[in-house]
Amino acid sequence: MSASEIRELLKLLNRPEIISFAGGIPDPDFFPSAAIAHAYQKVFQSNAGAGGALQYTISEGHTPLREWICNYMGKHGVTAGLDEVLVTSGSQQALDFIGKLLIGPGDLVVVTAPTYLGALQAFSPYEPRYISVPMDEEGPDLAALEAALAEKPKFFYLVPDFQNPNGTTVSLARREALLDLCEKHGVPVVEDAAYTELRYDGEPLPPLVGLDAARHGGKPTNVIYCGSFSKTMVPAMRVGWVLATAEVVNRLVLMKQAADLHASTINQIILHDVVGQIFDSHVKTLRSHYKERRDAMLAALAEHAPAGVTWTKPQGGMFVWLELPEHVDGTQLLERAIKEANVAFVPGSAFFADRSGKNTIRMSFSATSPERIREGVRRICDLLKRV
């Protein structure tokens, strides 16, 4: 399934008869609309406030927001200065910039199998060759990873918490081990932390950048960290960030200047106000709602799934990953699911660099009510019993 086909699939979200597990998106019912509206009111109470918010700003990003990010990262074991943080237009732009900085045609990039489709879309225009590392329930397979690192790739890209698409969380032991291997081979790690705050079970694990910093006096050294407000606040404001060494950030700032000068000034100001007021309480609310939906999906699968179907049991995030019997093609199943059951999901092959994984599918629970989750899972499972 191509990127254009997935965009067409996401349009199904607007068809009320479709129960969609396709879009990995937050539920707009939980957006902090009142806090955002109040922040806008404060900005426009004076001409000076409005003028600053509507003006150009520095490419590195709104300084108070970067200070908040530095403080946030400090809670995760990273002592970061302002020169080590760049605000981007969503973390997707961060991935694009990293690809532009590090990849040349034919260069090797290590990813997991499966991996985030958006990362493949960001990196592929720079014409890398991918090495895909299989995963188990603790994360990347270490023997396969070491073999890949021995090929001297430009970096290893990983979503360590509740990965998109399969929901896997890399264990603490595996995090330490993969950092050991990457340091040994001189390969940087690109850590995508879009879902880290959405944990529903278990104890939080330190980010890779925090473990890396602990080895180097509190400073990020071999990990480039990509953060985002899209899943914890709102996606439309398009505000994310990169935390890395000052040398790397300086190079990325030049790319930011050339691309769009800076992230939206007013959006950065509004987000700084909102996260300063409600970040912890709002994330707590999201966890409660999304946990209920994850539980509904897992319970419905346990009740209705036919023999031969297995699925992940994520501790957080937005996704459950299904492996189907070998003879079932996820793309063909989707066509029937839409026509016969009014249900949508994303075929898993889209998340493999080599387009393997034909018998897998990704189902997102974040934007669907528990009642519709239960009904949608029942419909999919009934269809699976007939294929």
N, C-alpha and C positions, 0 to 999 in steps of 0.2 A: 504494500500500500504506500503510495507516494504522499509527499507533503500536501500536494494539491487535493488529493483524495481525502485526506484527513480534514483539511479545511472545509470541504464539502460536507463531510460527516458532522462536523461541529455545528453546521447550520441546522441540523436536526433538533438542536436544543430549542429552537423556536417553534417547533411543531408540538402542540400540547398533547397529541395522542401518543407521542413517542416517550417511552421511559428511557432516558439516556444515562448510561454509565460511561459515556465517551469522554466528555471534557474533564480534564484534571483541573477544575476551577473551584474557587471558594463559592459558598452560597451567599448571594447578595442580601438575603434576609439578615445576615449577621454582620454586614458592613457597619462600621461605627459612624453612621450618617449624621447623628446629632452632634457628636464631637467634631466632625469635619465642618459642619455648618457653623458651629460656634467659632471655630478657628478662623474661618473665612470672615465672619462678622468682625472679629477682633482686628484682622488685617485691614479691613476697609472702613474702620472707624475714623481714620485720619488720612489725609492726603499723603503724608509722609510714609505711613505704613503701606498704603496702596502703591505708592511710587516705588518703594524698595522691592516690593513683592513682584511688581510687573517689569522690573528692570533686568538687564543682563546681570550675571553674577560670575564668580570665578569658576574656571573649568573644574577645579578640584571638588567643588560642591559647597553648599551653604555651610559656613563654619560651625554654627551651633549644632547642626545635624551631624556633622562629622565628629564633633565632640561627644554627642550622645552615642554614636557608634563606637567610638573609642572606649567609652565607659562600659557599654554593653559587652564589648569584646573582652574588656578587663575582667568581667565576671566569669569568663570562660578561659582565663589563664593567659591572656595575651596582653602584653604591655605595648600598646600601639600609639604612635604619635600621629598628628594630623598629616604628616608627609607620607604616611603609610596607608592612607585611606583615600579612595576616589569614589565619589558618588556617580553612578551610571544611570542610564535610562532603562531601568530594570536590570536584573542579573543576566538577562539574555544578551544585552549589549556587552556586558562584561565578558561573556563567553566568546562573543565575536571578536572583541579586542584581543583577548588572549590568543585566539587562533591566529589573528593577523600578526601578532607580535612573535609568536613562536613557531608557526608552521610555514614551511616552504613546500612547493610541489614535490611529492614523493617522500616527504618526511613521514616517519612512523609516529603514530599516536596510540596509546594503550587505552582501551575502554573496557568496561565489563560487558558480559553477554547475559542478559540484555543491558541496555543503557538508556539514558534520557534521549529521546528523539530530537529535542531542541538543541542539544549539544552537537549531535551529528549534523544538524542543519547549520549550526554556527561554524563548525570546523570545516565542513566539506568544501565550501568555495575556495579554500586555500589548498586543496588537492592533496590531503594526506593519504597515507595508506594506514588502515586500522589493523591493530592486533587486538582481538577480542579475548578476554579472560573469563572463563566460566566462573559461576558463583555457587556457593552452597548456603546453608542457613546462617553462617557466620560471616559471609562476605566473599571477596575474591579468593579463588584458589591460589595458594601461595606458590606452589611449584610452577603453575602456569604463569603466574605473575613474574616470578624470577626469570623464567625463560624469555618472557616478553621484554623485560627490562634489559636483559643481556644484549638485545638487538639495538640498544641505544636510541630509544624513542625520545621525542621532544618533551613529552610529559605523560602523566597518568591521570586521566579524568575519572572522578568518582563522586557518587552521591552516597555518603556514608549513613545517612539517617532516613529510614522509611523510603527507600529509593523509588523514584519514578523510573520504571513502571512496576517493579515487583514487590515493593514494600519492605525489602530486606534492610535490616540494620546491621552494620558491621560491628562485630563484637570488639570489646576493648583489647583483648589479646591480639586479634587480627589487625586492629588499627596500629598497635605498636609494631607488629611484625612487618606490615607493609611499609611503614615509615622506615624501619630498619633497611628493608630491601631497596627502597627508593634512594635513601642516602648512600647506601653501598654502591649503587650503580650511577649515582649522580643525576637522577631523574626527578624533576620537580613534580609535585602533586597539585592538581587543580581540584579543590574541594567545593562542591556545590551544596550549599546548606539551606536550600529553599524550604525544607520541611522540618527542620530541626526542632522548632518550638511546638510542633503538633504531636506531642507524645501523650499516649493514653494509658500505657502500662509500663511498669518497670522504672528503674532509675535512669536519669539522664546520663549520657556518656559524654566525655570531653570531646570537643571537635578535634579533627586532625591538626588544625592550626594551633590549638592549645597544647596538644602533645608535642608538636614540633617546637613551639616556643619554650616549653619546659626544658627542652634539650639545649636551648641556645639563649639562656639568660632572660627568658620572657619575651623574646622578639621572634616574629615570624621569619623563617629562613628558607625552608624548602617547600612550603605550602603556600599556594595562592588561593585565598578564600573568597568565595562569591556569596554574598548575602542578599536578602530580598525582603521587602515589605509586602509583596504581592499576596502572599498566603496568610500573613498575620494581620494585615490592615486592609488595603484595597489594591487590586492590580492596575486599575486604570491610571493611577498617578505615575506609574512607570518609574519607580525609584528603587534602585538597588545599590550595592556597593561592592568594591573590591578592597580587600586588605592583603597587603603583600609587603615585601621590602621596599624601602624608599626608591631604590634603583628601578625596580619593576614599575612601581606606581608612576614615577616620573615619565617613563616611556608610554604608559597608558594615558597619562594626561595629554601628551602630544596628540595621541589618536583621538581623544575626546574633543580637543580643540578643532581638529580637522573634520570630525564627523558632524557635530552639532553644537559646538562651543561649550555647552553645559546642560545638565538636566534642568527641567523647568524650575525656575526660581520659586514661583509661588507654590508649586507642589512640594518642594523641599521645606519651605517655611511652614506650610500647613501640616505636613507629616511630622515635623519636629515638634510642633505644638501638641499634636494628637498623641504621639508615642510618649511624650513627656508626661501626659496626663493619665493615659489609660492603658498603656502597653500591657502590663502584667495582668490587669483585671480582664482586659479584652481577650487575651490569649487563653486565659483560664475558661472563659465562656466558650470560646471556639472548641477547646478540648472536650468540654462536656457534650456539646452538640455532636461533634464529629465522632466521638467515641460511641455514642448511641447508634449512629449510622453504620459505623464499622461493625459493631456487634450485630446489628440487624442483618447485614450482608453475610457475615460468617454463619449466623444461626440459620439463615435461609438456605445457604449452600449445604450445611450439614443435614438439613431436612430434605432437600429436593435433589441434590446432585446425584447423577447416576454413577454406577461403578466405572472406574477408569478415569474419573476426573479428580484432580488434586488441586489444592490452592494454598496460597501463603496465608499466614495469620499475623499480619503486621501489628507491631506495637504502637504504631502511629501513622501519620501521613494521610494520604487520600486514596490509596489504591490496594486492591486485591488482585493477585495474578493467578490465572488459571492455566493449568496444563491439561490438555484434552487428549483423548486417545490418538494414537499416531495417524490414523486415517482421517481425522477431522482437520480441515483447513479453516483457520480462523477467518480469513477474508470471505470465503464462500459461506461460512456460517453467518457472518454479519449480513450478507445479502438476504439470506433467508430470515434472519431474525427481524430485520426491518420490515420485510414484506409480510411475514406470517405471524409475527408476535409483537410488532411495534416496540421493539427494544433495540437499543444501540450500545455498542462498546467499541474498543479499538483492537483490531487484530495485532497480535504480539510481534509479528515479523517486522513491523515498523521500527521496533526498538532494538534490532540487531543490525550491526554494521554490515553483515554479510546477507541480511534479509532471510536468515534461517528462522527457526522458531515458528514454523507455519502452524503448529498445533497449540499455540498459546494465545491468550487474550488478556487484555487489561480492562478491569472494571473499576471505575471511580465511584465512591460513595458520598463524596463531600457535598454535592449540590442536589441531592435527591432525598426526599423525606423517607423516614423508616418504612412507612406503609407502602410507598411506591417501590422502595428497594425490595421489600419482600415479594411484591407482585412481579416485579421485573425479573428477579432471580428465578422465581417459579416458572415464568414463561421460557426463559433461556434453558433451564434444566429440562422442561418438557420437550423443547425442540431437540436438545442433545439426545434425548432418549429415542428420537426418531431418525437420527443420522447414522 
